[in-house]
Amino acid sequence: MAKEELIQFEGLVTEILPDARYRVQLDAGHEIVAYTAGKMKKNRIKTLAGDRVTIEMSPYDLEKGRLIFRHKDERPGTGGGPRGGSPPRGQFRRR
C-alpha cells in the first residue's frame, strides 16, 4: 500500500513552545502545533513569533504538523548592515 501524500498549508507562528515546537495559526483558521523539520535544524534556520511558514501535515492527524519552510520578510529591513546595530559577521570566533 502506498503512502498518503502530505498536505501543505501556510500559516503564521503565534507562539514558541518548549522542545522546538510552535503554535501556528493556519490561513484556513485552524490552530495547530508544529515541530521544526530536520533540514531546518541542520541549516540553523531560526523561527520567531510572527514569521510566515509552510507546514506539512499528514491527512490522518490534522492537529500536528512539520514546519518545513520559513518565508522571508516582506517588511523593510531595520538596517541589518554593518551600521544597523548587528555585530559584523567575523567578530566572533566559532568553536
DSSP file with accessible surface (Angstrom, degrees, kcal/mol):
  #  RESIDUE AA STRUCTURE BP1 BP2  ACC     N-H-->O    O-->H-N    N-H-->O    O-->H-N    TCO  KAPPA ALPHA  PHI   PSI    X-CA   Y-CA   Z-CA
    1    1 A M              0   0  222      0, 0.0     2,-0.1     0, 0.0     0, 0.0   0.000 360.0 360.0 360.0 133.0    0.0    0.0    0.0
    2    2 A A        -     0   0   87      1,-0.1     2,-0.1     0, 0.0     0, 0.0  -0.385 360.0-102.4 -76.5 153.0    1.4    3.4   -1.0
    3    3 A K        -     0   0  196      1,-0.1     2,-0.2    -2,-0.1    -1,-0.1  -0.428  39.1-107.5 -69.4 150.9    2.0    6.2    1.5
    4    4 A E        -     0   0  100     -2,-0.1     2,-0.1     1,-0.1    -1,-0.1  -0.494  37.6-106.0 -76.3 146.7   -0.5    9.0    1.6
    5    5 A E        -     0   0  161     -2,-0.2     2,-0.2     1,-0.1    -1,-0.1  -0.457  34.1-116.6 -70.8 145.0    0.6   12.3    0.2
    6    6 A L        -     0   0   76     -2,-0.1     2,-0.4    52,-0.1    52,-0.2  -0.575  23.2-131.9 -82.6 147.9    1.4   15.1    2.7
    7    7 A I  E     -A   57   0A  61     50,-3.2    50,-3.1    -2,-0.2     2,-0.4  -0.836  15.6-148.4-102.3 136.3   -0.7   18.2    2.7
    8    8 A Q  E     +A   56   0A 120     -2,-0.4     2,-0.3    48,-0.2    48,-0.2  -0.882  19.1 173.1-108.6 136.4    0.9   21.6    2.7
    9    9 A F  E     -A   55   0A  67     46,-2.5    46,-3.4    -2,-0.4     2,-0.3  -0.931  23.1-134.3-131.3 159.0   -0.5   24.7    4.4
   10   10 A E  E     +A   54   0A  88     -2,-0.3    17,-2.3    44,-0.2    18,-0.3  -0.862  36.5 145.7-112.0 150.8    0.7   28.2    5.0
   11   11 A G  E     -AB  53  26A   0     42,-2.3    42,-2.3    -2,-0.3     2,-0.4  -0.917  42.9 -94.2-162.9-170.7    0.3   30.0    8.3
   12   12 A L  E     -AB  52  25A  66     13,-2.5    13,-2.8    -2,-0.3     2,-0.5  -0.978  32.4-122.8-126.5 129.7    1.7   32.4   10.9
   13   13 A V  E     + B   0  24A   2     38,-2.4    37,-2.8    -2,-0.4    11,-0.2  -0.605  33.3 172.1 -72.1 122.0    3.7   31.4   14.0
   14   14 A T  E     +     0   0A  62      9,-2.8     2,-0.3    -2,-0.5    10,-0.2   0.724  61.5  13.7-102.8 -28.0    1.8   32.8   17.0
   15   15 A E  E     - B   0  23A  92      8,-1.5     8,-2.9    33,-0.1     2,-0.6  -0.996  61.7-134.9-152.6 142.8    3.7   31.2   19.9
   16   16 A I  E     - B   0  22A  87     -2,-0.3     6,-0.2     6,-0.2    33,-0.0  -0.893  28.8-166.9 -99.4 125.2    7.0   29.5   20.5
   17   17 A L  E  >  - B   0  21A  32      4,-2.6     4,-1.0    -2,-0.6     3,-0.3  -0.633  28.6 -86.1-106.1 164.4    6.6   26.4   22.7
   18   18 A P  T  4 S+     0   0  110      0, 0.0     3,-0.3     0, 0.0    -1,-0.2  -0.210 105.0  38.7 -63.7 163.9    9.3   24.3   24.5
   19   19 A D  T  4 S-     0   0  136      1,-0.2     3,-0.1    16,-0.0    -2,-0.0   0.852 132.0 -64.0  65.1  39.1   11.1   21.5   22.7
   20   20 A A  T  4 S+     0   0   43     -3,-0.3    16,-1.3     1,-0.2     2,-0.3   0.856  99.8 134.9  56.5  40.8   11.4   23.2   19.3
   21   21 A R  E  <  -BC  17  35A  91     -4,-1.0    -4,-2.6    -3,-0.3     2,-0.3  -0.843  36.5-160.3-117.4 157.8    7.7   23.3   18.8
   22   22 A Y  E     -BC  16  34A  24     12,-3.0    12,-2.9    -2,-0.3     2,-0.6  -0.981  19.8-131.0-137.2 147.0    5.5   26.2   17.6
   23   23 A R  E     -BC  15  33A  76     -8,-2.9    -9,-2.8    -2,-0.3    -8,-1.5  -0.888  34.7-167.1 -95.6 123.9    1.8   27.1   17.7
   24   24 A V  E     -BC  13  32A   0      8,-2.7     8,-2.5    -2,-0.6     2,-0.7  -0.956  19.5-148.4-121.9 130.3    0.8   28.0   14.2
   25   25 A Q  E     -BC  12  31A  68    -13,-2.8   -13,-2.5    -2,-0.4     6,-0.2  -0.877  26.3-143.7 -94.2 112.2   -2.4   29.8   13.0
   26   26 A L  E >   -B   11   0A   9      4,-3.2     3,-1.8    -2,-0.7   -15,-0.3  -0.371  19.9-116.1 -75.0 157.9   -3.1   28.4    9.5
   27   27 A D  T 3  S+     0   0   97    -17,-2.3   -16,-0.1     1,-0.3    -1,-0.1   0.787 116.2  63.0 -62.9 -25.8   -4.6   30.7    6.8
   28   28 A A  T 3  S-     0   0   73    -18,-0.3    -1,-0.3     2,-0.1     3,-0.1   0.572 122.6-105.3 -76.3  -9.7   -7.7   28.4    6.9
   29   29 A G  S <  S+     0   0   46     -3,-1.8     2,-0.1     1,-0.4    -2,-0.1   0.234  79.6 123.9 107.6 -13.3   -8.3   29.5   10.5
   30   30 A H        -     0   0  127     -5,-0.1    -4,-3.2     1,-0.0     2,-0.5  -0.476  51.5-140.7 -80.6 154.4   -7.2   26.3   12.4
   31   31 A E  E     +C   25   0A  89     -6,-0.2     2,-0.3    -2,-0.1    -6,-0.2  -0.966  28.2 169.7-117.4 128.5   -4.5   26.4   15.0
   32   32 A I  E     -C   24   0A   4     -8,-2.5    -8,-2.7    -2,-0.5     2,-0.5  -0.813  34.6-116.3-130.2 170.5   -2.0   23.5   15.2
   33   33 A V  E     -Cd  23  64A  38     30,-1.9    32,-1.7    -2,-0.3     2,-0.3  -0.942  36.4-175.7-108.9 130.0    1.2   22.5   16.9
   34   34 A A  E     -Cd  22  65A   0    -12,-2.9   -12,-3.0    -2,-0.5     2,-0.3  -0.928  14.0-149.3-127.8 151.3    4.2   22.1   14.6
   35   35 A Y  E     -Cd  21  66A  92     30,-1.9    32,-3.4    -2,-0.3     2,-0.3  -0.801  33.2 -94.8-114.9 160.7    7.8   21.0   15.1
   36   36 A T  E     - d   0  67A   9    -16,-1.3    32,-0.1    -2,-0.3     2,-0.0  -0.553  39.5-120.2 -77.1 134.6   10.9   22.0   13.2
   37   37 A A     >  -     0   0   11     30,-2.0     4,-1.8    -2,-0.3     3,-0.4  -0.312  23.8-112.9 -70.0 155.8   11.9   19.8   10.3
   38   38 A G  H  > S+     0   0   53      1,-0.2     4,-2.8     2,-0.2     5,-0.2   0.853 114.7  55.4 -61.5 -36.8   15.4   18.2   10.4
   39   39 A K  H  > S+     0   0  160      1,-0.2     4,-2.1     2,-0.2    -1,-0.2   0.860 106.8  51.4 -67.3 -32.1   16.7   20.2    7.4
   40   40 A M  H  4>S+     0   0    7     -3,-0.4     5,-2.6    27,-0.2    -1,-0.2   0.886 112.1  46.4 -70.9 -36.5   15.8   23.5    9.2
   41   41 A K  H ><5S+     0   0  128     -4,-1.8     3,-1.2     3,-0.2    -2,-0.2   0.931 112.1  51.2 -67.1 -43.9   17.6   22.3   12.3
   42   42 A K  H 3<5S+     0   0  166     -4,-2.8    -2,-0.2     1,-0.3    -1,-0.2   0.891 114.6  41.9 -61.1 -41.0   20.6   21.2   10.2
   43   43 A N  T 3<5S-     0   0  103     -4,-2.1    -1,-0.3    -5,-0.2    -2,-0.2   0.327 110.8-122.3 -91.4   8.6   20.9   24.6    8.4
   44   44 A R  T < 5 +     0   0  167     -3,-1.2     2,-0.7     1,-0.2    -3,-0.2   0.886  45.2 172.1  53.9  47.3   20.2   26.5   11.7
   45   45 A I      < -     0   0   67     -5,-2.6     2,-0.3    -6,-0.1    -1,-0.2  -0.795  19.8-150.1 -88.0 117.5   17.1   28.3   10.4
   46   46 A K        -     0   0  152     -2,-0.7     2,-0.4    24,-0.0    -5,-0.0  -0.670   6.9-157.6 -91.3 144.2   15.6   30.2   13.3
   47   47 A T        -     0   0    6     -2,-0.3     2,-0.3     4,-0.0     6,-0.0  -0.979   9.6-171.6-123.1 133.3   11.9   30.8   13.5
   48   48 A L    >   -     0   0  111     -2,-0.4     3,-1.8     1,-0.1   -35,-0.2  -0.771  38.6 -80.8-118.5 164.2   10.3   33.6   15.6
   49   49 A A  T 3  S+     0   0   59     -2,-0.3   -35,-0.2     1,-0.2     3,-0.1  -0.414 117.5  33.8 -63.0 134.9    6.8   34.5   16.6
   50   50 A G  T 3  S+     0   0   39    -37,-2.8    -1,-0.2     1,-0.3     2,-0.2   0.326  86.5 132.1  99.3  -6.2    5.2   36.4   13.7
   51   51 A D    <   -     0   0    9     -3,-1.8   -38,-2.4   -38,-0.1     2,-0.4  -0.542  57.9-124.9 -79.5 144.3    7.0   34.6   10.9
   52   52 A R  E     +A   12   0A  78     19,-0.3    19,-2.5   -40,-0.2     2,-0.3  -0.730  40.7 176.7 -84.0 133.0    5.1   33.2    7.9
   53   53 A V  E     -AE  11  70A   0    -42,-2.3   -42,-2.3    -2,-0.4     2,-0.4  -0.905  31.9-126.5-136.6 162.2    5.8   29.5    7.5
   54   54 A T  E     -AE  10  69A  13     15,-2.4    14,-2.3    -2,-0.3    15,-1.2  -0.953  28.0-159.4-109.8 133.1    4.8   26.5    5.3
   55   55 A I  E     -AE   9  67A   0    -46,-3.4   -46,-2.5    -2,-0.4     2,-0.5  -0.888   7.9-151.7-115.6 140.3    3.6   23.4    7.2
   56   56 A E  E     -AE   8  66A  37     10,-2.6    10,-2.6    -2,-0.4     2,-0.3  -0.956  22.6-179.8-110.4 130.5    3.4   19.8    6.1
   57   57 A M  E     -A    7   0A   5    -50,-3.1   -50,-3.2    -2,-0.5     8,-0.1  -0.954  28.4-121.6-133.9 151.1    0.7   17.6    7.6
   58   58 A S    >   -     0   0   43      3,-0.5     3,-0.6     6,-0.4     6,-0.2  -0.653  23.6-129.9 -82.8 144.0   -0.5   14.1    7.3
   59   59 A P  T 3  S+     0   0   46      0, 0.0     3,-0.2     0, 0.0    -1,-0.1   0.686 105.8  60.7 -68.9 -11.8   -4.1   13.7    6.3
   60   60 A Y  T 3  S+     0   0  167      1,-0.3     2,-0.4   -56,-0.0    -3,-0.0   0.785 111.5  32.6 -84.5 -30.7   -4.6   11.3    9.2
   61   61 A D    X   +     0   0   60     -3,-0.6     3,-0.6     3,-0.1    -3,-0.5  -0.880  59.3 175.4-131.7 102.5   -3.8   13.8   12.0
   62   62 A L  T 3  S+     0   0   90     -2,-0.4    -1,-0.1    -3,-0.2     3,-0.1   0.166  72.7  69.8 -94.4  19.6   -4.7   17.4   11.3
   63   63 A E  T 3  S+     0   0  124      1,-0.1   -30,-1.9   -31,-0.1     2,-0.3   0.576  97.7  49.0-105.9 -16.3   -3.7   18.7   14.7
   64   64 A K  E <   +d   33   0A 118     -3,-0.6    -6,-0.4   -32,-0.2     2,-0.3  -0.922  63.3 167.9-125.9 151.6    0.1   18.3   14.3
   65   65 A G  E     -d   34   0A   5    -32,-1.7   -30,-1.9    -2,-0.3     2,-0.5  -0.934  32.5-113.3-152.8 175.0    2.5   19.3   11.5
   66   66 A R  E     -dE  35  56A  75    -10,-2.6   -10,-2.6    -2,-0.3     2,-0.6  -0.972  25.9-133.9-119.0 125.9    6.1   19.7   10.5
   67   67 A L  E     +dE  36  55A   0    -32,-3.4   -30,-2.0    -2,-0.5   -12,-0.2  -0.688  34.9 164.5 -80.1 113.7    7.4   23.2    9.8
   68   68 A I  E     +     0   0A  47    -14,-2.3     2,-0.3    -2,-0.6    -1,-0.2   0.605  55.7  26.0-111.3 -14.5    9.3   22.9    6.5
   69   69 A F  E     - E   0  54A 110    -15,-1.2   -15,-2.4     2,-0.0     2,-0.5  -0.977  53.6-154.3-155.0 134.6    9.9   26.5    5.3
   70   70 A R  E     - E   0  53A  85     -2,-0.3   -17,-0.2   -17,-0.2     2,-0.1  -0.957  27.4-134.9-109.0 121.1   10.2   30.0    6.8
   71   71 A H        -     0   0   39    -19,-2.5   -19,-0.3    -2,-0.5     3,-0.1  -0.461  23.8-107.2 -75.2 146.5    9.2   32.7    4.3
   72   72 A K        -     0   0  174     -2,-0.1     2,-0.1     1,-0.1    -1,-0.1  -0.375  40.8 -97.0 -70.7 151.4   11.4   35.8    4.0
   73   73 A D        -     0   0   81      1,-0.1    -1,-0.1    -2,-0.1     4,-0.1  -0.431  22.8-163.8 -68.2 138.4   10.1   39.0    5.4
   74   74 A E        +     0   0  165     -2,-0.1    -1,-0.1    -3,-0.1     3,-0.1   0.454  62.7 105.8 -94.1  -5.2    8.5   41.4    3.1
   75   75 A R  S    S-     0   0  157      1,-0.1     2,-0.1     3,-0.0     3,-0.1  -0.401  86.2 -96.8 -70.9 151.3    8.9   44.2    5.7
   76   76 A P        -     0   0  122      0, 0.0    -1,-0.1     0, 0.0    -2,-0.1  -0.433  50.3-101.8 -66.4 142.8   11.6   46.8    5.1
   77   77 A G        -     0   0   72      1,-0.1    -3,-0.0    -2,-0.1     0, 0.0  -0.190  14.6-131.6 -65.8 156.1   14.8   45.9    7.0
   78   78 A T  S    S-     0   0  140     -3,-0.1    -1,-0.1     1,-0.0    -3,-0.0  -0.047  71.3 -72.3 -96.3  30.2   15.7   47.6   10.2
   79   79 A G        +     0   0   38      1,-0.1     7,-0.4     6,-0.1    -1,-0.0   0.970  62.5 177.1  82.3  59.3   19.2   48.3    9.0
   80   80 A G        +     0   0   65      5,-0.1    -1,-0.1     3,-0.1     5,-0.0   0.444  48.4 103.6 -78.0   5.0   20.8   44.8    9.0
   81   81 A G  S > >S-     0   0   37      1,-0.1     3,-1.4     7,-0.0     5,-0.5   0.020  97.6 -79.8 -75.3-171.8   24.0   46.2    7.5
   82   82 A P  T 3 5S+     0   0  114      0, 0.0     3,-0.4     0, 0.0    -1,-0.1   0.806 133.3  43.1 -64.5 -26.7   27.2   46.8    9.5
   83   83 A R  T 3 5S+     0   0  242      1,-0.2    -3,-0.1     2,-0.1    -2,-0.0   0.416  90.9  89.7 -96.2   2.8   25.9   50.1   10.9
   84   84 A G  T < 5S-     0   0   35     -3,-1.4    -1,-0.2     2,-0.2    -3,-0.0   0.365 110.1 -94.4 -83.9   5.4   22.4   48.8   11.7
   85   85 A G  T   5S+     0   0   74      1,-0.4    -5,-0.1    -3,-0.4    -2,-0.1   0.141  91.7 112.4 106.9 -22.8   23.3   47.6   15.2
   86   86 A S  S   <S-     0   0   55     -5,-0.5    -1,-0.4    -7,-0.4    -2,-0.2  -0.619  73.7-107.4 -84.1 145.9   24.2   44.0   14.5
   87   87 A P        -     0   0   71      0, 0.0    -1,-0.1     0, 0.0    -4,-0.1  -0.319  43.5 -90.1 -68.9 152.5   27.8   43.0   15.0
   88   88 A P    >   -     0   0   80      0, 0.0     3,-1.4     0, 0.0     4,-0.3  -0.275  38.3-114.0 -59.4 152.7   30.0   42.3   11.9
   89   89 A R  T 3  S+     0   0  246      1,-0.3     3,-0.5     2,-0.1     0, 0.0   0.862 110.7  47.7 -61.4 -38.9   29.9   38.7   10.8
   90   90 A G  T 3  S+     0   0   75      1,-0.2    -1,-0.3     3,-0.0     0, 0.0   0.302  83.5  95.7 -90.4  13.0   33.6   37.9   11.5
   91   91 A Q  S <  S+     0   0  117     -3,-1.4     2,-0.4     2,-0.0    -1,-0.2   0.885  77.7  55.7 -73.6 -36.7   33.7   39.4   15.0
   92   92 A F  S    S-     0   0  148     -3,-0.5     2,-0.3    -4,-0.3    -1,-0.0  -0.770  80.7-127.9-103.2 142.8   33.1   36.2   17.0
   93   93 A R        -     0   0  232     -2,-0.4     2,-0.3     1,-0.0    -2,-0.0  -0.663  21.3-129.9 -87.6 140.1   35.1   33.0   16.7
   94   94 A R              0   0  191     -2,-0.3    -1,-0.0     1,-0.1     0, 0.0  -0.660 360.0 360.0 -88.2 141.1   33.4   29.7   16.0
   95   95 A R              0   0  282     -2,-0.3    -1,-0.1     0, 0.0     0, 0.0  -0.556 360.0 360.0 -85.8 360.0   34.1   26.7   18.2
